[in-house]
Amino acid sequence: DMLRNREVKLDDFIDNQDEFVKLLKSDKSKFSGVEEAQEYVKKELSKEELKSELFINNKKVYFNESGIIAVVEVPHAIGDYATFEINYENIK
């Protein structure tokens, strides 16, 4: 936040972490990357692991005009990362 001179975190915008992770794992998120990476995130990573990465560690979350983009680390063999975009209209 350049006006307040502080880092903006996902927690500043998302009240329900469980619901956000559920959206990320659902068909409502737009995925970019290697298909194996998407499957890894959606099936292998637990809700708690994703919440830790996105909310506690404040890793790689970006905001654009249409939604929130989350970059999730995956094993190197399947692409290093997976990118998910959740439109603002889907976030409650």
ChimeraX attribute file (.defattr): number of C-alpha atoms within 10 A of each C-alpha:
attribute: neighborCount
match mode: 1-to-1
recipient: residues
	/A:1	8
	/A:2	7
	/A:3	5
	/A:4	7
	/A:5	7
	/A:6	8
	/A:7	8
	/A:8	14
	/A:9	17
	/A:10	19
	/A:11	13
	/A:12	9
	/A:13	10
	/A:14	14
	/A:15	12
	/A:16	11
	/A:17	18
	/A:18	14
	/A:19	14
	/A:20	20
	/A:21	18
	/A:22	15
	/A:23	18
	/A:24	22
	/A:25	21
	/A:26	12
	/A:27	10
	/A:28	14
	/A:29	20
	/A:30	14
	/A:31	20
	/A:32	14
	/A:33	14
	/A:34	14
	/A:35	12
	/A:36	14
	/A:37	25
	/A:38	22
	/A:39	13
	/A:40	14
	/A:41	21
	/A:42	17
	/A:43	10
	/A:44	11
	/A:45	14
	/A:46	12
	/A:47	17
	/A:48	12
	/A:49	14
	/A:50	23
	/A:51	16
	/A:52	14
	/A:53	17
	/A:54	22
	/A:55	17
	/A:56	13
	/A:57	11
	/A:58	14
	/A:59	16
	/A:60	14
	/A:61	19
	/A:62	14
	/A:63	14
	/A:64	10
	/A:65	7
	/A:66	11
	/A:67	17
	/A:68	19
	/A:69	20
	/A:70	23
	/A:71	20
	/A:72	20
	/A:73	17
	/A:74	17
	/A:75	10
	/A:76	9
	/A:77	8
	/A:78	15
	/A:79	15
	/A:80	14
	/A:81	18
	/A:82	22
	/A:83	21
	/A:84	22
	/A:85	22
	/A:86	22
	/A:87	18
	/A:88	13
	/A:89	8
	/A:90	11
	/A:91	15
	/A:92	9
